[in-house]
Amino acid sequence: MIKQWMTAVIVVAVLSSCAGTATMVDDIYSVSEKGESPFDGTKWISVKNIWCDPITFDLYQESNMAQENLILLDLNIGGAHLIKSGESLHLNINGKIHNLKTVDRVNSIETKPGIYSFGRDLNVYIPAYNVTSRRYLISVNLLDSMIDSNHFVMRIDLEKDFIDAVCSSGTNAASTTYGLSRFRSMLQTLTGNVDVIPGSDAAAESAE
């Protein structure tokens, strides 16, 4: 099994006892955004960089996806990798396995720019690094299962290997459930009702 650590994660872990690190973590993990397209008025929400050791993922939904009970999960792995096509993401939620098929035909590899962060007692430089991404569709019901789980592990199939990512519970920005719950609370921005969301055949199919 490969365990690829992102440079930003290493820096935060090493400096976990330093003053100002909590603010840095809040700026890096589970960052929420929302907006509206000036082109056609489509509204959208997202939470980026949700931590699941040793990878991150983003959650995204826009107006038309909300009507179908669908969420886009964008998987991000530090470094250049070849994530398999087809059912290449597997979720173990309390012992039940969910196999997810990617919606992308090819991998996306992006070079993230370096960051220099100024703090009151600490200055940190994070050099440029590569990130490999693939996207998957999940349902709101599956999202709820992730949030309520006692055991949540992701397996990502690579061309010649795999990565197991252990998702965690907690109340700080670097925990998985924090990011998932933050996104769940934002769903009402698009649906108007966070508790009663109609299901769909497409959502059920993508969640299994």
Secondary structure, 3 states (H helix, E strand, C coil): CCCCCCHHHHHHHHCCCCCCHHHHHHHHCCEEEEEECCCCCCEEEEEEEEEEECEEEEEEEEHHHHHCCEEEEEEEEECCCCECCCEEEEEEECCEEEEEEECCCCCEEEEECCEEEECCCCEEEECCEEEEEEEEEEEHHHHHHHHHCCCEEEEEEECCCEEEEECCCCCCCCCHHHHHHHHHHHCHHHHCCCCCCCCCHHHHHHHC
